[in-house]
């Protein structure tokens, strides 16, 4: 299997491929969106990508809990211009930083579409040191989330194999299509029992979005149900740190690599049999069972 060759230009503060924004969104809560956002970020970092993880849930953010960080400030201070990104972020690990949401905000301006667009503009500008900025949104449909989706390079619509989740995921995608904000959307399926279940959900959503919206929603990958996930969350560590060879870790590695290829497909060199400058760990290279 081809590997990814990340070519970086010296010590320049401008990053090698330009910062890309990925929004992780869902039509309903309880689908594991935040857990996926954190662990996809960790898998990207393990493969050599520099990541800023952003908790854009101003009311009920929990990425600081998942990453076991005692954050005193974060996205609210950044969004309201009290702090720069450098002052508001928290270092989780080498090349993985967090813009947390540890407090509840009553500032309604933060939920305004214009404010959301301005927030992403500042993230691109001040976050130019990162390869990827992953934004974990609040669940459901909102105008602010739509504005962020419009400004993102990739939107991951997250569902689980349940009728209500599939319905809400379709509703979210329909809203984005009808509001003109559905560019670069992909389906991400979580907690599948078997490959056949993932394929069934993929086909079902692809068919209904094609029939009723005229824009089929393609699937970027799936992550299986795995007891290791619950144990890792309880331990407040990344899934790969808890068990580097679990089913969930292997699937997350595959999805993370696919996302990176999708984001940088026009500028990444794929090489075969050439180890020069290759910085992809073996777990990412091929995770098929």
N, C-alpha and C positions, 0 to 999 in steps of 0.2 A: 504494500500500500504506500502511496506517495506520502511524504511528510511535508510539513510546512517549513519554509526557510524564511526566517524573519531577518531582514537586512536592515540594520540600524546605522545611521550615519554619524559616527564619531560621538562626541560629547555634546552635540548641539542640544539646546533646550527644546527645540522643535522636534516632536516625536517622528518616528520613522514612517508612519503611514497616515498621520492625521487622526485626531480623536473621533471616535464613532460613538453614537448614543444608542443604547438598547433599552427599550421600555418593556417591563414585565407587567402585564395587565391581566385582569380577569373580570368576568361578568358578575361573579359572586365571591364571597369570602370562603375560607375553609378549603381551598384547593392546593395549598402548599406553595403559594406564590413566593413568599419571602424566603422560605427554605430553599427553593429553587434558585432564586436570585443570588443568595449568598453562596451557595455551593457551585453554581456555574461560574461565579466570579473567582472562587478559589481554584477551580479547575483551569480556568484561563491563565491565572497567575502561575500555576504549576507548569504550564506549557510555555512560559516566557512572556506573556502579555501583561502589561501594567494596567491595573484596574482601579477605578474609583466606584465604590458602591454607594448609591444614594437612596435614602429612605424618604420617599415623597408622600408618605402617609402622615399628614400633620397632626392627626388626632390619635392614632393608635399605632405608631411606629414600634417595631420590635426587632429591627436588625441589630441594635446594640445589645439586646438580650441574647439573640442567636450567636453573636460573635463574642459574647462575654466581655463587653466593654462598658466601663462606668463613664459615660459621656455626660459632661456638664453643659455642652452646647452642640449645635449642629446646624441642620438645614434652616431652621427658623431664623437663627441669627444671620445666616448667610443670605436668605431670601429677603430679609428686611434691612440688609446693608449694614448690620451692626458689626459683622466680621467678614473678612475675606475668606476665600476657600481655604487658604493656608492656615488661617486661625481657627476655622470652624471644623476642620476635618479631624478624624482620629486615625491613628495608625493601627491597623489590625495585624498585619504581617508585612514582611518585605514585599513591596510592590502591590499591596492591597490596602487601600485606605477607605475610610467610611465617613460619609456625611450623614450623621444619625438624626433621628427624630425622637429624642428621649423625653420631650415634654409635650403636653397638649397645647395647641395654639387656638386662641379665640379670635385671631386676626383673620377676618373674613376675606380680606384683600388677597390672602395667599391662595384662595380658591378661585380667583378671577382668571379667565383665560389669558388676558393680556399679561397679568403677573406671571402666569405659568410659562408663557413664551419668553418673557424677559429672564426668568430663572434659568431656562435652558440656554439662552444666549450667553449668560454669564458663566454657566457651567462649561460651555465650549471654550470660552475665552480664557477663564482662569484654570480650567482643567486640561489645558493643551499638553501638559506633561504626561497625560495618560493615553494609552492606546484605546481603551474602551471605558465608557461611563455607563454603568448598569443602574437603571432607575426602577426601584420597586414602588409601584403605585398603590394607592388605596383601591379597594375593590369597587366594582360597579361603574356606572356611567356618569360622567360629569363633563362639563364644558372645559374645565381645566385639564382633565386627563386627555380629552380630545385634542386640545392645543398641544400638549406634550407629545402625543402620538404623531401629530402632523410634523413636529420638529425632530422626531427621532429617525435614525437610520434603519432601525429594525424594531418592530413591535411583536412581542411574543404573547399571543392570546392563550392563556393557560386554562385548561379544563381537566377534570377527572372523569372517569367513565361512569357518570351518573346522569340520568335524564335531565335533572334540574341544571346541572353544570353545563351540559351540552347546549341546553336551551338558552341559558344566560350568556354563554360564549357566543352563540349565534347572534343573540340580541345585541351584544357589544359590537361585534363585527358589522352588523347591519347599521348600527348607529354611526360607526366610523365611515362606512361606505356612503351613507346618505348625507353625512356632513362634509364629505370630501377629504376625510382625514385617514383613509384606509391604506395609504401607500405603505409598502414594505411590511405587510402583516404576515405572520406565520403562526401556525397552530403548534402548541407545546402540550403534550398529554402527560399527566402525572398519575402515579399510583395505579398502573395497569397490572393486572394479574398475570397476563400472558401476552405474547406477541400477537396472537389472534385478536385479543380484545383491543389492543392499540390499533391494529389494522381496521377493525370494525368501526371504531370511533373516527378514525381518519377518513374512511370512505363515507361514513354517514354525514359528517360535517362538510366534506368536500362536495358531496352530491347536493345537499340542501342549499349551500351557498352558491353553487353554480346555477341551480334551478331558479331560485328566488331572487338572487342578487346579480346573477350574471358574472360573478367574480369568485371563482372557487378559492377557498382558503387552503393553501398548501400546508403540509405538516413538516416541521423541522426536526421532530424526534419525539421520543417518549422516555419516561423514567418509570421503572417498575415499582410496585409495592415491595417494601423491604423493611424488615424489623430493625435493621441497622440505622435507618433514618430516624426513627423514634429515639433510639438509644443515643445517637449523635446529638440530636436536638436537646435531649435531657442533660447531656454532658456539656452543652454549649461549645461544641467544636464542629469543624467541618466533617462531613460524612467520610471523605477520603482519609482524614486523620484518624477517624475511629476505626475504619476498616478499608484499607486501600484496594482490596480485591473483592469487595461486595458487588452485588448486581447493580445497586444504585450508583456506586462509584464509577463502574465501567460505563453505564449508560450516560451519566453526567459528563464523563470525559468525551464520549462520542458527540453528544449534543454541543458541548462547549467548542469542540474542534469544528463542528459543522457551522456554528455561528461565526467563528473567526473567519472561516473560508468564505462565508456569505458576505460578511462585512468588507473583506479585503480582497475579494476574488479578482478584481481588476489590477491589483498591484502586488499580490503575493506570488512568489516564485514557488512552483512545486518541483521538487527534485526527487530523483530516484537513484539510490546508490551513491549519493554524494553527501557526506556528513558535514561539510563545511558550513559553519554558522547555523546549523540546525539545533533548535533548542526546544524540542518537543519530547516530553518524557515518554517512556515506552507505553504506559497505561493509556496515553492519549492516541498513540499511533494506530492501534487496532484493538477495539474492545469487544469485538464480536465473540460470542461463545462458540 
